[in-house]
Amino acid sequence: MPELPEVETIRRQLEKEVIGRRVEVVNIGFAGRLNVPAKRFADALKGTAFKSIGRRAKLLVLGFSNGQSVLVHLKLTGGFRLMPKGAVPGKHDHVVFRLSGAHDLFFSDFRKFGYLKLIPTKDVAAHLEKEGFGPEPLEKNFTAEKLEACLLRHPKLKVKQALMDQRCVAGVGNIYADESLWTAKIAPTRQVKSVKEREFARLREAVVTSLKNSIRRRGTSADNYFDLYGKEGTNVRYLNAYGREGEPCPRCGTPLKKIRLAGRGTVYCPKCQR
């Protein structure tokens, strides 16, 4: 599933490519993950222009000039692609925005779990508040103290499970939980209550560093993620733990171990993550 760096990469690319572009027509091949009927969705956006491209946690927020917005969750395999004008959609291209200019915008989703929600822009803030997202880890208000206080609401949870709770850290999923815990030298299997204050400080710094590094590399293409231009993110080359089970730990050389934690594959170093 695309996490914060992948969604932020797409957000920045969309902001560069579609702001000010007019929607000439919206073609919908599959409407099962829209929150309104296909005709209503298409009619609401026809003739309007992209005004803003935002992000909250793993959600994209597309703002239009007519006071409407579309919230997009990519889920497992969803994504946007910038295509040549008049390109023919494939079987997995479910929503096609025909735009002014030289390109069109396709929303594709192989698994059909991603969704698009049309809502008035004035209601976006209230809608996002109901989601209960925690602080954005790349903003100044994401402090070690806030991270500690939130994670300690669930003292008996494994620290990785708590770290992936979107109410504590918005946008962190399986990839960046593994990477952040490896960097902070904290075993994912520890209970939150066992984590010391200095370790929370290390973990906060590790989360921020892992996310920033991945954004700089256009995300991690570990599964089905591609950016707006159909290119893979290069961060996968720099992963220290995620997806590297059995390989030597980059820090101490011990073979990395994979376990199942709350149903998720989890990779860590059994020697230097304590």
N, C-alpha and C positions, 0 to 999 in steps of 0.2 A: 504494500500500500504506500503510495506517495506520502511522505511526511513533510514537515515544515520546509526543509531545504528544497525539495522537489516542487512543492506548491509555490514557494516564493520565487523560484527560478521561472516558472511559467508566468507568475504574476508580473514580474519585471519585463519579461519578453512581450507579454500581451500589452502592457503599458506602452512599450516602445512602438508596437506595430498597429494597434487598433484604435487608440484614443483619437477621437474626432472622425473616425470612419463611420459612414452611414450604413445602416442595415437596410438593404434593398428588399430582401425577403428572407424568411426563415423556412427552411424545408425540414420536416420532421419525419424520419423513417420509423422511429420507435418512440412511443410516448409513455411507455410504462413507468418511467422514473421522473416524469414531470408531475408537479403538484396541481396543475390545472389542465383542462382539455387542450389538445394540440392546437386547435384553431385559436383559442383564446391566447395561448402563449405566443403564437406566430403573429397574430394581429396586434398584440400589445407592443411588439418590438419593431414591426415594420415601419420604416421611415425615420426611426429615431437614430441617435448616434451614441457611440461609446463615450462616456464622460469620465469614468474613473474605473480603476482596477485595484481592488483592495484584497486583503487577506486577513482572516482571523483563524488562528490555529491551523487546521488543514483545509479550511473553507476558502474558496475564492468568492469575492463579492464584485460582480460586474454591475457598474452603475451606468444608467442611460439618461439621455438628455430630456426624456419625457417624465421623469420622476419615478421610473420603475427600476428595479434591480433584480438580478438573478444571482442566487446563491448556488454555488457549485461545489459538490463534494465528489472527488475523483474516486473515492473508495479504493478497490483493489487494482483495477485495470483501466480506469477512465483517464482521458487526457485530451488536450486540444492540439490541433495541428493547423499550421498556416499553409494553405494550399493555393496553387495557381488559380487565377480567375476561371470559373466555369468547370473546375475539376469534377469528375464523376465520383460520387460517394461509393464506398464499398459497403459490404454487408454489416460491418460493425460501426459505421459512421451514422449515428442516430440523429444528430441535430446539426444542420448545416446553416451557417449564417452567410448569406450571399452579401458581400460588402461592396461599397464604392471603392474604386482603386483597383490595384492589380492582384489582390488576393482575396480568398474566401477563408472562413474559419470553420473547421470541422470539430465537433465533439464526438469522440469515439470511445467505445467501451466494450471490450470483448466479453466480459462477464455480466454486464448490465446491472451492476450494483450502484454505480455512480448516479447522482441525482442532480436535477436543476430545478430550483424553486423560484418562481416569479412572485415577488412581493413588492409593495410600494417602498421606495427608498426611505421614506419617513419611518417605516416600521423595522428597518434593518437592525438598528441598535437594540431595540427591545427583543427582537428575535434572537440575536446573538447572546444577549444577557441571559435569556432563558436556557441557553445551552450550558451555562455554568462554567465556561472556560476559565482557566486560571490565567496568571500573567503570561504575557508574551516573553519568552526567554531572551529575546534580543533587545528588549526595552530596559530602560534604567531601573524600573521598579521591580525587576526580577533580581532580588537579593538573596544571599545565602540564608538570611533570617526568614524570609518569606518561604523559601523552599523547605527549610527545616520545619517551620510551623505547620505547613500544609501536609508534608509527608508524615509527620508525627500524629496526625489525626487518625492514622491507621497503624499504630505501633507494632502490631503483630504481623503485618503484611511483609512479604519479601520486598526488599528495597526496589527491585526492578519492577514489580507489579505496581508499587506506589508511584514510581517515577513515570510510568506510562499513563497514569490517571490524568486525563485532560483538565481536571479541576485544579491540578497542582502546576503542571507545566504544559502549556498549550502547544500542541504540534509535535511532541516527541512520541515516537512509536518504537517498534522493535529494533530497528537498525541503530538509532541514535541512543537508545537506552543501553544496548550492549557496548557501543563505542564510548559513551560517557563513563560508564562504570569501569571499563578497562582503563581509561585515562586516569580516573580518580583512584584506581587500585582498590576498589570496593567489590567484594563478591556479590553477585546478584541474588544469592540465596540467603543473605543475612536479613534478619528482621530489622525493620526501620528503627525500632527502639535501641538497637545495638550500635547505631551509627553515631559517632562522636561529632561535636560541633566543628572541629577542624576538618573532618571528613565531609560534612555538608558544604563547607566552603570550597573544598577541592571539587566536589561534585558539581556545584553551581558553575564553577569556572570551566569544568570539563564539558558540561552541556553547551555552554555558550561557544566554546572553541570548536567543538565538533560540528555544530550547526553552521557557524560562520565559514569554516573550512569547506564544508560541503556546498554551500551556496556559491562560493567562489569557483567551485568546480562543476557547477550546474547540476548538482544532485548525484544520487547514487542509483545507477541502473542495475540493481541486483536482480530484478525480476522483469516486469513489463513496462518500466518507466522510460519514456522518451520526452524530450523537451518540445517546445512549440515547433521546432524545425525538424523534428523527427530524429534528433541526435541523442545518443546516450550521454548521461552525465559521467564525468570521469572520476568521481570520488571513490568508486568501487576499488580503484587501484591503491587507495590509501587506507583502506579499512584495516584496523588492527585486530578486531575480534569477530565481528558479524560475518557469517558465512565462511569462516576460516578454520572450522573444526579439524583437529588432527594436525594442523600446521604448527610450527614452532612459534611461541609467543615472541613478538618483535622486541620485547623488553628483556625477557630472561631465557628464552629458548625452550621452555617447557611446552609440550604439546597442548594446544588449546582443547578444551573439553566442551562437548555439547550435551545439554540436558533439556528436558521439557519443564517449563515453569509456567503454571497457569495456562497450559495448552500452547505455549509459544516456544519455538526453538530458541535456545539461549546459549551463547558461546562466551566462555570466559577462560582466564588463566587460573588454574587451581593453585599455583604457587604464589604469584605476586598480587593477586586480588584476594584480599583477606577480609 
